[in-house]
Amino acid sequence: MKADGNDKISLWQLFILITIFAIGTAVVVGAGEEARQDYWIAEFIAAIVGVGIVLGYYQLISFAGKKNLYEMLSFSFGKWIGSAIIVLYSLYFFYIASRNIRDFGELMKISILPITPLEVITIVMMFPVMYTVYLGLEVLARVTEIVSPYILGILVLVGVLLFFSGELQFTHLLPILGDGFGPVWEAFFPTLLTFPYGEVIVFTVIMTATTRFSHVGKVGATAIAISGLLITYANVIQIAALGVDLKVRTLFPLMTAAREIMLMEFIERVDILVVFILMTGVFIKVSVFFYAGLKGLEHVFSVPYRKFILPVSTLIPFFAVLNSVNVVEHFEEGLMIVPYVLHLPFQFGIPLLLFFIIWLKKKKKKKSISGGVAS
């Protein structure tokens, strides 16, 4: 299942995709607030580990002879078991896509569309995702190139406007590690480890689609480092603007912080810019997960992935609404259940098992070759 045609992307496009993917919903949706004023420290540590994670995925693909995730699963577990695990990965990617769609729907209902049914918001969001994925990975990468300056610029601008509005109280960041390292660890593992850095597992489907694979490791590590710093920056301004009790005050802290902006009695209500960040971030993340999940079905059933776009795209909004009864349950499920039940096995457990199996197969092959030469 090698990429060709409009499934090929450049290193720069991969860099932009990973950067915006990682920033995506992470800068808007609160996670890891258990660390209170040290929330940003937990995020910074997670970003450092995230660099190691993406390098680990790159090394796994290199060790497997530049096979992507699905090819590694087929090679390691055989046709039937491998196909079953591939389908599970596709379902996992579709599920995470549905959760991201739900994040967007909840923010829209809270901010600008309180009367519009959640079902309508999620269905409408799937239309541009369907069209972009149908056009291919290269088109998705080019769209990301177009929107990335706006996402990054708005993120920086919100912090600058908060500073000049006098809303940032950096004393909220003190005392550093006042409660010890325990709350930082609680925020880091597994929540911040798996979201968004562990989610980069989806790029093990895409990394081999680049034009110069040998540079993918450095490109991916740089992208995660930059996105990690930007997420940490967002965390700092959230705490400085709102205080340490983010969980109590809001589910979308960056948007709430942006509402505090007021300059010259003219510049205010810039929270709509944060809505734009989440809207475009969700679009990119859902498209990447959707594409990767469809490629898994393509690998198993030997049918072009575009054939699956319409039926699967009708299910994602459905499960986005069905996942939970309300927004509180949605976030509790995402922070308390999903990291342990889904994220850790799919992001780390199976890749580690793949490495071990491929290592055994290589060792066995090397031994058989050396035995044949000796005889």
C-alpha positions in Angstrom: 0.0 0.0 0.0 2.6 2.5 -1.1 1.6 6.1 -1.7 1.6 7.5 -5.1 0.1 10.4 -7.1 -2.0 12.6 -4.9 -1.0 10.4 -1.9 2.5 11.8 -1.9 3.5 14.8 0.2 6.7 16.8 0.8 8.6 17.0 4.0 7.4 20.5 4.5 3.8 19.4 4.1 4.4 16.6 6.7 5.9 19.1 9.1 2.9 21.4 8.8 0.4 18.5 9.1 2.0 17.2 12.3 2.3 20.7 13.8 -1.3 21.7 13.2 -2.5 18.2 14.0 -0.8 18.3 17.4 -2.0 21.9 18.2 -5.5 21.1 16.8 -7.9 20.8 19.7 -5.2 20.7 22.4 -4.9 24.5 22.8 -8.6 25.0 23.1 -9.9 21.9 24.9 -8.7 21.8 28.6 -6.8 18.7 29.7 -4.4 18.1 32.6 -5.7 20.8 34.9 -5.1 18.6 37.8 -1.6 20.2 38.0 -3.3 23.6 38.7 -0.6 26.3 38.4 1.9 23.7 37.2 -0.3 22.7 34.3 2.2 24.2 31.9 5.1 22.2 33.4 3.2 19.0 32.8 2.5 20.0 29.2 6.2 21.0 28.7 7.3 17.6 30.0 4.7 15.9 27.8 6.1 17.8 24.7 9.6 16.6 25.4 8.4 13.0 25.7 6.3 13.6 22.6 9.5 14.3 20.6 10.8 10.9 21.7 7.4 9.3 20.8 7.5 10.6 17.2 11.2 9.5 16.9 10.2 6.1 18.2 7.5 5.7 15.6 10.0 6.8 12.9 12.6 4.2 14.1 9.9 1.5 14.2 9.0 2.2 10.5 12.7 2.3 9.6 13.4 -0.9 11.5 10.6 -2.6 9.6 12.0 -1.7 6.2 9.9 1.4 5.6 6.6 -0.4 6.1 3.7 1.7 7.3 1.6 0.7 10.3 -0.8 -1.6 8.3 2.0 -3.3 6.4 3.9 -4.0 9.7 0.8 -5.5 11.2 0.2 -7.8 8.3 3.9 -8.8 8.2 4.1 -9.4 12.0 0.8 -11.1 12.7 -0.1 -12.7 9.4 -3.0 -12.2 7.1 -6.0 -13.0 9.4 -4.8 -11.7 12.8 -3.1 -8.8 11.2 -6.3 -7.8 9.3 -8.3 -8.0 12.5 -5.9 -5.6 14.2 -5.9 -3.3 11.2 -9.7 -3.1 11.3 -9.4 -2.3 15.1 -7.0 0.5 14.3 -9.4 1.9 11.6 -12.2 1.8 14.1 -10.0 3.5 16.7 -9.1 6.3 14.3 -12.8 6.7 13.4 -13.7 6.9 17.0 -11.1 9.6 17.8 -12.4 11.5 14.7 -15.9 11.3 16.2 -14.7 12.6 19.5 -13.0 15.6 17.8 -16.2 16.3 15.9 -18.1 16.3 19.2 -15.5 18.8 20.7 -16.3 21.1 17.9 -20.0 20.7 18.2 -20.0 21.4 21.9 -17.9 24.6 21.5 -20.2 25.9 18.7 -23.2 25.3 20.9 -21.6 27.1 23.8 -20.2 30.0 21.7 -22.3 31.0 18.7 -25.0 28.3 17.9 -26.8 27.6 21.2 -30.1 26.7 19.5 -28.7 24.6 16.6 -29.0 20.8 17.2 -25.7 19.1 17.8 -26.5 16.6 15.1 -26.7 19.4 12.5 -23.3 20.8 13.5 -21.5 17.5 13.4 -23.1 16.5 10.0 -22.2 19.8 8.4 -18.6 19.5 9.6 -18.2 16.2 7.9 -18.9 17.6 4.4 -15.6 19.4 4.0 -13.8 16.5 5.6 -15.4 14.1 3.1 -14.5 16.2 0.1 -10.9 16.9 1.2 -10.2 13.3 1.9 -11.7 12.2 -1.4 -9.3 14.5 -3.2 -6.3 12.9 -1.4 -3.6 13.4 1.1 -1.7 16.0 -1.0 -4.8 18.2 -1.1 -5.3 17.8 2.7 -1.6 18.9 3.2 -2.0 21.9 0.9 -5.2 23.0 2.7 -3.2 22.7 6.0 -0.5 24.9 4.5 -3.1 27.6 3.8 -4.8 27.6 7.2 -1.6 27.1 9.3 -0.5 30.8 9.3 -3.9 31.9 10.6 -4.0 29.2 13.4 -0.5 30.1 14.6 -1.0 33.8 14.2 -4.3 33.9 16.1 -2.8 31.8 18.9 0.0 34.2 19.4 -2.3 37.2 18.9 -4.6 36.1 21.7 -1.7 36.1 24.2 -0.5 39.5 23.1 -3.9 41.0 23.4 -4.4 39.5 26.8 -1.1 41.0 27.9 -1.9 44.5 26.7 -5.4 44.2 28.2 -3.8 43.7 31.6 -5.6 40.4 32.1 -2.4 38.3 32.6 -1.5 37.9 36.2 1.7 35.8 36.2 1.5 35.4 40.0 -1.1 32.8 39.2 1.8 30.6 38.1 3.2 30.6 41.5 4.3 28.8 43.6 6.1 26.6 41.0 5.7 22.9 42.1 4.1 24.2 45.3 2.2 20.9 45.7 5.2 18.8 44.7 5.6 16.7 41.5 2.6 14.5 42.2 -0.1 16.7 40.5 2.2 17.2 37.5 2.6 13.4 37.1 -1.2 13.0 37.5 -1.7 15.4 34.7 1.1 14.0 32.5 0.1 10.3 32.7 -1.8 9.3 30.8 -3.8 12.4 29.7 -1.2 14.7 28.3 1.0 11.8 27.2 -1.7 10.4 25.0 -3.3 13.7 24.0 -2.1 14.9 21.6 1.4 13.4 21.4 0.4 9.7 21.5 -2.2 10.4 18.8 0.7 10.9 16.4 0.5 7.1 15.9 -1.8 8.0 13.1 1.2 9.4 11.1 2.7 5.9 11.0 0.2 5.4 8.2 1.4 8.6 6.4 5.1 8.9 7.1 6.0 6.6 4.2 4.0 8.8 1.8 6.8 11.5 2.0 9.2 12.1 -0.8 12.4 11.8 1.4 11.7 9.3 4.2 15.2 9.6 5.7 14.4 13.1 7.0 11.0 12.2 8.4 12.4 11.7 12.0 13.9 15.1 12.2 10.9 16.8 10.6 8.5 15.0 12.9 10.5 15.8 16.0 10.8 19.5 15.1 7.1 19.7 14.4 6.2 18.2 17.8 8.7 20.4 19.6 7.2 23.6 18.1 3.6 22.5 18.6 4.5 21.5 22.2 6.0 25.0 22.9 2.9 26.6 21.4 0.5 24.4 23.5 2.6 25.3 26.6 2.4 29.0 25.7 -1.4 28.6 25.5 -1.5 26.9 28.9 0.5 29.8 30.4 -1.8 32.5 29.2 -4.9 30.5 30.3 -3.6 30.1 33.8 -2.3 33.7 34.0 -5.7 35.0 32.8 -8.1 32.7 34.6 -6.3 31.4 37.6 -5.6 27.8 38.7 -9.1 26.5 38.9 -9.6 26.1 35.1 -11.7 22.9 35.4 -14.2 24.7 37.7 -14.5 27.8 35.5 -14.8 26.4 32.0 -14.4 23.4 29.6 -12.8 25.7 27.0 -10.3 27.8 28.9 -8.6 29.6 25.9 -12.0 30.8 24.7 -13.0 32.0 28.1 -9.6 33.8 28.4 -10.1 35.4 25.1 -13.4 36.8 26.3 -11.5 38.8 28.9 -9.8 40.9 26.1 -10.8 44.5 26.0 -8.6 47.2 24.4 -9.4 50.8 23.9 -13.1 50.0 24.3 -13.0 48.7 20.8 -11.2 45.4 20.6 -13.3 42.8 22.4 -15.1 39.5 22.0 -12.2 38.0 20.1 -13.2 34.6 21.3 -14.6 34.0 17.8 -10.9 33.7 16.8 -10.5 30.8 19.2 -13.6 29.2 17.6 -11.7 29.5 14.3 -8.7 27.8 15.8 -10.8 24.9 17.0 -12.8 24.7 13.8 -9.8 24.5 11.5 -7.9 22.3 14.0 -10.8 19.8 14.2 -11.1 19.8 10.4 -7.4 18.9 10.0 -7.4 16.3 12.8 -10.6 14.6 11.7 -9.4 14.5 8.1 -6.1 12.9 9.1 -7.8 10.3 11.3 -10.5 9.7 8.7 -7.9 9.2 5.9 -5.8 6.9 8.0 -8.8 4.8 9.0 -10.0 4.5 5.4 -6.5 3.4 4.3 -6.8 0.6 6.8 -10.0 -0.6 5.3 -8.4 -0.3 1.8 -5.5 -2.5 3.0 -7.8 -5.2 4.4 -10.4 -5.4 1.7 -8.3 -4.4 -1.3 -10.9 -1.8 -2.3 -9.9 1.8 -3.0 -10.4 3.9 0.1 -12.7 6.4 -1.6 -15.4 3.6 -1.9 -15.7 3.7 1.9 -15.9 7.5 2.3 -19.7 7.9 2.1 -20.8 5.0 4.4 -18.2 5.7 7.1 -18.8 9.5 7.0 -22.4 8.9 7.9 -21.3 6.9 11.0 -18.8 9.4 12.5 -21.4 12.2 13.2 -23.8 9.6 14.5 -21.3 8.2 17.0 -20.1 11.8 17.8 -23.6 12.4 19.2 -24.1 8.9 20.6 -20.8 8.8 22.5 -22.1 10.7 25.6 -25.3 12.2 26.9 -23.9 15.7 27.5 -20.6 17.7 27.4 -19.6 16.8 31.0 -19.9 13.1 30.3 -18.1 13.6 27.0 -15.0 15.1 28.7 -15.1 12.7 31.6 -15.0 9.8 29.2 -12.2 11.4 27.3 -10.0 12.1 30.3 -10.8 9.1 32.6 -11.6 6.1 30.4 -10.4 6.5 26.8 -6.7 7.0 27.7 -6.5 3.7 29.6 -8.8 1.6 27.5 -7.8 2.8 24.0 -5.0 5.3 23.9 -2.3 3.3 25.8 -2.8 0.0 24.0 -3.1 1.4 20.5 -0.5 4.2 20.8 2.2 2.3 22.7 1.3 -1.3 23.5 0.8 -2.7 20.0 3.8 -0.6 18.5 6.1 -2.0 21.2 4.8 -5.5 20.4 5.4 -4.9 16.7 9.0 -3.9 17.4 9.6 -7.1 19.4 8.0 -9.4 16.8 9.9 -7.8 13.9 13.1 -8.1 15.9 12.5 -11.8 16.4 11.7 -12.3 12.7 14.9 -10.5 11.7 16.9 -12.5 14.2 15.4 -15.8 13.0 16.0 -14.9 9.4 19.6 -13.9 10.1 20.2 -17.2 11.9 18.7 -19.2 9.1 20.9 -17.4 6.5 24.0 -17.9 8.5 23.1 -21.6 9.1 22.6 -22.0 5.3 26.0 -20.5 4.5 27.7 -22.6 7.1 26.3 -25.8 5.7 
